[in-house]
Amino acid sequence: MVSHEDVKDFIETQLSCWSDAKRNYDALASVRRRNIMLGDMCVGIQWNPGRISSTGADVAADKIKQRPCFLCSVNRPKEQITYPILDGWEMLVNPFPIFPVHLTIVSRSHVPQKHVPDDIVDIALKLPGMAVFFNGAAAGASAPDHMHLQAVLKDELPLIRLSETYHSSDNPGLMLSSQFGLKLPFGFISGVVQPDDSGMKTLIAGLHIGGLSSDGSLTDPALVNIFFWMDQMGMLRFIVIPRKAHRPSCYFAEGDKRRMVSPGCIDMAGIIIVPRQNDFMALTVAEIGSIYSDVALAQDILLM
């Protein structure tokens, strides 16, 4: 198990020897955020200029092939250090953070981001108090050519707080967001299981839910965002957000109508990241609702 102190020490050690990353973490102190209510969900809008390379990443297959993989060890900055969290995986400090604790957990092998790796469960168990998440290759991943996860403190994410409030640890199993009795901007599946053999059937079901495939089934592994974490009751929890699109229509609009928002897990969890100040100032409740409806599924679709 990796304690909070271990994580804190790892980040401090990394920033002490990597000036570029330290500059980005120091810049978080001046990051601005404003909150809105979208139905019954509180959504934060964060102006974070440091995330422009991720938000604006060109993930077309030909572009990916033309650039060196920045997650492979041979291409990383010489200052970047690693923490061996699990066989086959390395934990890194994310040099372009959204939060003061922001980790990237990278496969040692250069394999594509094709599906949620089974190891996400063991990694979540090793990081108490943190949410470990997977961006599908067409659902926010800026490096779809290299398998990786990310982790942040779970209490940073509004959707996780909402799930823990309305899906009790005393009610194990799967629960649709529509069963929460709330007005939410998109549908998702919440899971609560014992972290042992008794919960494996439910757990496996959660790992294999995907986004909207051409046949209408929720099986596309590229179009999904998924979170795993341990709650204070010792239960393993997860949220699966099936997607239908990578980016919203406003991302491709022209002029003043364009909004540079490319939703990944953190955006879907209730913190919309915008690298441009004009988008931060201009985004409205209606626009955020449209962003979510463009990329995710309505709650009633999950009932079908």
Backbone torsions as a table, in degrees:
resi	resn	phi	psi	omega
1	MET	NA	140.7	-179.7
2	VAL	-106.3	112.4	-175.2
3	SER	-77.2	168.1	176.2
4	HIS	-59.4	-38.9	179.5
5	GLU	-64.9	-38.6	177.3
6	ASP	-61.1	-44.3	-179.6
7	VAL	-64.9	-45.1	-179.8
8	LYS	-60.2	-45.2	179.7
9	ASP	-63.8	-38.6	179.3
10	PHE	-62.6	-45.1	179.9
11	ILE	-64.8	-44.3	-179.4
12	GLU	-62.9	-40.9	178.4
13	THR	-62.7	-43.8	179.7
14	GLN	-62.7	-45.6	-175.7
15	LEU	-70.7	-22.5	179.4
16	SER	-71.0	-18.5	-177.0
17	CYS	-122.8	7.1	-179.1
18	TRP	-134.4	95.5	-172.3
19	SER	-65.4	-36.3	-179.4
20	ASP	-64.1	-44.6	178.8
21	ALA	-66.1	-41.0	179.5
22	LYS	-61.3	-39.4	178.4
23	ARG	-60.3	-40.7	-179.7
24	ASN	-69.9	-36.4	177.6
25	TYR	-71.5	-39.0	176.3
26	ASP	-62.0	-33.8	-178.2
27	ALA	-67.6	-18.9	178.3
28	LEU	-60.9	-24.6	179.9
29	ALA	-63.8	-24.7	-178.5
30	SER	-105.6	3.5	176.9
31	VAL	-65.4	135.9	-178.7
32	ARG	-102.1	148.6	177.9
33	ARG	-143.7	142.8	170.4
34	ARG	-133.0	150.6	-175.4
35	ASN	-111.8	147.1	173.1
36	ILE	-133.7	161.5	172.0
37	MET	-103.8	124.7	176.6
38	LEU	-114.2	95.2	-169.2
39	GLY	63.9	-123.6	179.7
40	ASP	-99.5	12.9	-178.9
41	MET	-112.8	127.3	175.0
42	CYS	-83.0	126.1	-178.1
43	VAL	-119.7	128.5	175.5
44	GLY	-95.7	141.9	174.2
45	ILE	-112.3	118.9	-175.8
46	GLN	-112.3	121.8	173.8
47	TRP	-86.5	111.6	-173.8
48	ASN	-137.0	88.6	-177.0
49	PRO	-57.4	-27.8	-177.9
50	GLY	-66.4	-13.3	-177.7
51	ARG	-95.2	11.9	-174.1
52	ILE	-65.8	-33.4	-178.9
53	SER	-67.6	-32.6	178.2
54	SER	-77.3	-47.4	-179.2
55	THR	-61.7	-37.9	-176.5
56	GLY	-96.4	11.4	-175.4
57	ALA	-59.8	134.1	174.1
58	ASP	-88.6	107.7	-174.8
59	VAL	-102.9	18.8	174.0
60	ALA	-62.4	144.2	-174.0
61	ALA	-56.4	-40.5	-177.7
62	ASP	-68.5	-35.6	178.2
63	LYS	-68.6	-39.6	178.7
64	ILE	-60.6	-42.3	-178.8
65	LYS	-66.0	-27.0	-175.1
66	GLN	-81.5	-15.6	-176.8
67	ARG	-112.7	150.3	175.5
68	PRO	-67.8	146.3	179.7
69	CYS	-73.5	117.6	-175.8
70	PHE	-77.9	-4.5	176.7
71	LEU	-97.2	-15.4	175.8
72	CYS	-70.8	140.8	-173.7
73	SER	-59.2	-34.2	-176.7
74	VAL	-70.5	-17.5	-177.2
75	ASN	-107.0	-3.0	-179.0
76	ARG	-74.6	156.7	174.2
77	PRO	-58.9	144.5	-177.2
78	LYS	-62.2	-21.9	-179.3
79	GLU	-79.0	-15.7	-173.0
80	GLN	-76.9	123.5	-179.9
81	ILE	-103.9	165.6	-175.8
82	THR	-126.2	157.9	175.5
83	TYR	-125.7	118.9	-176.7
84	PRO	-77.3	92.2	-172.1
85	ILE	-84.0	-31.0	-176.7
86	LEU	-160.5	149.3	178.6
87	ASP	-51.8	126.9	178.6
88	GLY	88.1	-1.6	-176.4
89	TRP	-133.0	147.9	175.0
90	GLU	-126.6	139.2	176.9
91	MET	-98.3	133.7	-179.1
92	LEU	-126.0	154.8	167.4
93	VAL	-79.3	125.9	177.8
94	ASN	-69.4	119.1	-175.7
95	PRO	-75.1	-8.4	178.7
96	PHE	-123.5	74.9	-168.0
97	PRO	-76.6	153.5	169.0
98	ILE	-101.7	-31.4	179.2
99	PHE	-129.4	163.1	179.6
100	PRO	-61.3	-25.7	172.8
101	VAL	-114.9	106.7	-176.6
102	HIS	-146.1	109.5	-175.0
103	LEU	-114.0	149.7	170.9
104	THR	-116.1	133.0	-176.9
105	ILE	-117.7	114.3	-163.7
106	VAL	-114.4	136.1	172.0
107	SER	-65.7	138.7	176.5
108	ARG	-67.9	-21.6	-179.1
109	SER	-98.8	144.1	177.5
110	HIS	-83.5	84.2	177.1
111	VAL	-121.8	148.2	-173.9
112	PRO	-71.5	160.9	179.4
113	GLN	-80.0	63.7	-171.7
114	LYS	-83.4	-32.0	-174.6
115	HIS	-158.9	164.5	178.2
116	VAL	-65.5	122.7	-179.0
117	PRO	-75.2	140.9	177.8
118	ASP	-57.5	-29.2	-177.3
119	ASP	-66.0	-11.1	179.6
120	ILE	-59.2	-30.8	-179.6
121	VAL	-68.1	-49.6	-179.8
122	ASP	-63.8	-35.6	179.1
123	ILE	-68.0	-40.6	177.4
124	ALA	-62.8	-37.5	178.6
125	LEU	-66.2	-26.9	-179.9
126	LYS	-83.4	-10.6	-175.4
127	LEU	-123.4	70.9	-179.6
128	PRO	-60.7	139.7	180.0
129	GLY	84.9	-1.6	-178.7
130	MET	-118.9	151.0	173.1
131	ALA	-100.2	125.6	177.1
132	VAL	-102.8	129.5	-172.5
133	PHE	-136.7	157.9	-176.9
134	PHE	-125.0	124.1	171.4
135	ASN	-95.7	120.6	176.1
136	GLY	-60.0	158.6	-176.3
137	ALA	-58.8	-26.0	177.0
138	ALA	-118.8	30.8	-177.9
139	ALA	-142.0	40.0	174.2
140	GLY	115.2	-9.4	-179.6
141	ALA	-71.7	125.0	177.8
142	SER	-91.4	-6.0	174.9
143	ALA	-132.2	69.7	-176.7
144	PRO	-69.4	-7.1	-179.4
145	ASP	-88.9	-6.5	-176.9
146	HIS	-136.7	122.1	-178.2
147	MET	-60.8	127.1	178.9
148	HIS	-158.0	158.4	174.6
149	LEU	-123.9	171.8	171.5
150	GLN	-134.5	163.6	179.2
151	ALA	-146.7	137.6	174.4
152	VAL	-139.0	167.7	175.5
153	LEU	-62.3	130.0	-173.2
154	LYS	-63.3	-30.1	-177.8
155	ASP	-72.0	-6.8	176.3
156	GLU	-76.5	-16.7	-167.7
157	LEU	-107.1	114.7	-178.1
158	PRO	-56.2	-37.9	-177.0
159	LEU	-66.0	-34.6	177.4
160	ILE	-69.3	-41.5	177.0
161	ARG	-61.5	-40.9	-179.8
162	LEU	-64.9	-43.3	-179.8
163	SER	-63.5	-41.6	-179.6
164	GLU	-67.3	-28.5	179.7
165	THR	-75.1	-40.6	-171.1
166	TYR	-104.8	-7.3	172.3
167	HIS	-123.2	95.4	-173.4
168	SER	-66.6	146.2	173.8
169	SER	-62.1	-20.2	178.5
170	ASP	-80.1	-1.3	-177.8
171	ASN	-122.8	68.9	-175.7
172	PRO	-65.2	155.4	-179.2
173	GLY	120.4	-166.2	179.2
174	LEU	-96.1	145.3	179.4
175	MET	-142.3	133.1	176.0
176	LEU	-80.8	146.4	178.9
177	SER	-59.8	-28.7	178.5
178	SER	-63.5	-21.3	179.0
179	GLN	-80.8	-6.6	178.8
180	PHE	-73.0	-18.0	-177.4
181	GLY	74.3	28.2	-177.2
182	LEU	-120.4	159.7	171.8
183	LYS	-92.7	106.6	-175.9
184	LEU	-120.5	152.6	-173.0
185	PRO	-76.5	-11.3	179.6
186	PHE	-161.5	167.6	-178.2
187	GLY	-97.4	149.8	175.9
188	PHE	-154.0	168.9	179.1
189	ILE	-115.4	131.4	177.7
190	SER	-107.8	137.4	179.4
191	GLY	-127.9	140.4	175.2
192	VAL	-133.2	123.2	-178.9
193	VAL	-140.5	156.4	168.7
194	GLN	-70.1	136.6	-179.1
195	PRO	-79.3	56.8	179.8
196	ASP	-149.7	-172.1	-175.6
197	ASP	-60.2	-29.8	-176.6
198	SER	-66.2	-24.4	-178.9
199	GLY	-97.0	2.2	-171.6
200	MET	-65.6	-36.1	-178.1
201	LYS	-62.3	-46.4	177.6
202	THR	-65.8	-40.7	-178.3
203	LEU	-61.3	-46.5	-179.6
204	ILE	-62.9	-38.5	177.2
205	ALA	-59.6	-41.5	179.7
206	GLY	-65.2	-39.2	-178.8
207	LEU	-65.4	-26.2	-173.3
208	HIS	-103.9	5.2	171.1
209	ILE	-75.3	133.2	180.0
210	GLY	-124.4	-164.1	177.8
211	GLY	-89.1	-174.5	-172.8
212	LEU	-73.9	113.7	177.8
213	SER	-85.9	169.5	-177.5
214	SER	-63.3	-24.5	179.0
215	ASP	-88.5	4.3	177.6
216	GLY	90.1	-3.2	179.1
217	SER	-87.1	160.3	179.0
218	LEU	-95.6	74.9	-174.0
219	THR	-132.5	-2.7	-176.7
220	ASP	-78.2	110.6	-175.9
221	PRO	-70.6	-15.8	179.4
222	ALA	-79.4	-21.1	-174.3
223	LEU	-110.4	61.5	-179.7
224	VAL	-150.8	145.7	168.1
225	ASN	-118.0	134.8	-176.8
226	ILE	-141.6	140.1	180.0
227	PHE	-122.8	142.5	171.7
228	PHE	-129.5	141.1	176.1
229	TRP	-161.9	163.2	173.7
230	MET	-100.0	134.7	177.8
231	ASP	-93.8	178.5	-175.2
232	GLN	-69.8	-13.9	177.5
233	MET	-91.6	3.5	179.3
234	GLY	81.2	13.4	177.9
235	MET	-92.5	143.8	174.2
236	LEU	-85.4	127.5	-175.9
237	ARG	-123.6	153.4	174.8
238	PHE	-149.6	156.0	173.3
239	ILE	-127.6	131.0	175.7
240	VAL	-115.4	126.0	177.6
241	ILE	-114.9	101.0	175.5
242	PRO	-68.5	139.2	-178.8
243	ARG	-116.2	160.7	173.1
244	LYS	-120.7	-8.7	-179.6
245	ALA	-155.3	155.9	179.5
246	HIS	-79.0	-49.5	-176.0
247	ARG	-130.8	149.7	-179.0
248	PRO	-77.1	164.9	-177.9
249	SER	-61.5	-31.8	-177.7
250	CYS	-67.0	-21.5	178.0
251	TYR	-63.5	-29.9	-175.6
252	PHE	-102.4	1.1	179.7
253	ALA	-70.0	167.6	-178.3
254	GLU	-112.7	155.3	175.1
255	GLY	64.4	-141.3	-175.7
256	ASP	-67.7	-15.1	-178.8
257	LYS	-83.9	-10.5	-178.7
258	ARG	-76.2	136.3	173.9
259	ARG	-125.9	120.5	-177.6
260	MET	-84.1	77.8	179.5
261	VAL	-128.5	121.8	180.0
262	SER	-126.5	90.9	-167.3
263	PRO	-67.3	127.8	167.9
264	GLY	-115.7	-160.8	-176.4
265	CYS	-56.6	-46.3	-174.7
266	ILE	-65.8	-39.6	176.7
267	ASP	-62.9	-43.7	-179.9
268	MET	-67.8	-24.8	178.9
269	ALA	-84.5	5.3	171.7
270	GLY	107.6	11.1	174.0
271	ILE	-124.7	99.4	-179.2
272	ILE	-78.8	121.4	-177.8
273	ILE	-97.4	124.3	177.2
274	VAL	-126.9	125.4	179.3
275	PRO	-84.1	-12.9	-176.8
276	ARG	-107.2	134.4	-176.9
277	GLN	-63.4	-37.6	-177.5
278	ASN	-65.1	-34.5	176.6
279	ASP	-67.5	-39.7	178.4
280	PHE	-58.6	-42.8	-177.2
281	MET	-76.0	-33.5	-169.3
282	ALA	-92.7	-23.9	-175.0
283	LEU	-56.5	129.9	-179.8
284	THR	-107.9	167.9	176.1
285	VAL	-57.5	-44.7	-178.9
286	ALA	-63.1	-39.5	179.5
287	GLU	-66.3	-40.3	179.0
288	ILE	-66.6	-39.2	175.1
289	GLY	-59.4	-40.5	178.9
290	SER	-68.1	-36.9	177.6
291	ILE	-59.5	-49.3	180.0
292	TYR	-64.4	-41.5	-177.8
293	SER	-70.3	-26.5	177.6
294	ASP	-69.7	-35.3	-171.6
295	VAL	-105.8	-21.5	-175.2
296	ALA	-117.3	-178.8	-177.5
297	LEU	-104.1	144.9	175.2
298	ALA	-67.8	154.9	-177.0
299	GLN	-60.0	-37.6	-175.9
300	ASP	-70.1	-22.7	177.5
301	ILE	-66.0	-36.1	179.9
302	LEU	-66.5	-15.8	179.5
303	LEU	-80.7	-16.9	-174.7
304	MET	-75.6	NA	NA
